[in-house]
Amino acid sequence: MPLSRKYLLGLSPSGFHRLSYTEWGDARSPHVVVCVHGLTRNARDFDSLAQALQSRCRVICPDVVGRGQSAWLARKEDYAYPQYLADMTALIARATEHLQPDARIDWVGTSMGGLIGMLLAAQPGHPIRRMVLNDIGPFVPKAALARIALYVGNAPRFASLDEAERYVRIVSAPFGPLTGAQWRHLTEHNMRREADGSFVMSYDPGIATALATQRLQDIDLWALWERIDCPVLAVRGMESDVLSPATAQEMTRRGPRARLIELAGIGHAPALMAEDQIEAVRDFLLAPDR
């Protein structure tokens, strides 16, 4: 079944907001996979993976609030993990409403989406059966966060999609080698056309405002990692500054003892569009339970 676009309501301190998500596959399937993107990305990053999974799973890919076709928050300081956790909990409730009361889901999270997944999976009674963490772990160095905050604060404007694509190819080069069609896909779905015909990135610049108000420090979630009890597949770009080799190896020894895949020539974060990347995720999610 091709993708459909759906919506639900979230609630923040400043009121209700609309959350958008794409859905692939049979809506009656008991195997639900939720795919959550990185900081400034959106649901359409997962189109290739969702297409590969949809014959066996129901795949739900949200635009986190402030991104893609989801609404922007009135109070920019609310762009923070407590809000994201609340919204994703509402999405999980929607995704499992027709299933058994103890229904569980699989989680695929890139960068920020993986942090959200870890925060959920560390809670008692969490609904996550298996989790894929794409170039993210329980420790993120301050230097990597500073680099990310710098580019999020940029608000470039482009006269055409071709100009936008040239920019995307540069800033997203760490995603790895992609085809021309894949670069165009990422460009088209990560741009918003303005009234004057120009193109801007499809996220609220207020996300940068929220980051600027927070004291920059290492993210250290090792205590939470020890509480995660579901199987984890960790995917790491070998050139990544976000998920270091040491952190990745430690993830295989502590907590859920993740299975680790490392991808040569790729940084932060693997696009999950190449066949070998898709196959690794698909095999992990579709393997029989032990």
C-alpha angles and dihedrals in degrees: 000000000000121000121286127195117232138171142209136176126258127188128225131172089269096051142273123335134188119249120200126204139171121229128202133184133015112343088211095057113121090210105084122182119191116199118195124190136220130274101288100015132093145214096284091070086079099052094109094047093045092051089053093050102039097089089062105024146033104244121201121188117183130202099227110231111284093027136089112339096342119107125264120245118246092218107053093198087069091072091103140111098269088061093045092050092051092049094047091049088056089049092051090050089053092046094052101036094109095043133083116293091251094047116147133204138209119237129211112185130180115202104306089020089057092050089053089050093051092049090052096044092052092061122096112259094014117171099224115120099177132000135205115200111198110205096326135101143167092284125054118175120235092237092062091048090051091053092050093047090053096057094039088060091059116098105188121182123209131202093212143008089252090058090046091051092053088056093046092051089056102044093039097043090114088067086081135242111334134176122252090254091052093051089050091050092052090047097048094048097044096052132079121206115228127214091260091056096255124125129235133176113281099240136085110266084214087081086076090051090055091050092049092057093056123083108248112238140139115288106234115182099154091122089056091044090060089059096053110106104176125095112269132201111200116201115194132186104221091223093051121131091189099059108036124204090246094052092046092052092046089053089062092054104041137054111348091001096232124222106239130215119182122197121208121227094016130108132181109006133002109227094223088223100107117094095240092051093048091047092052092052093042093050091050095049096043098044113115117263113257 
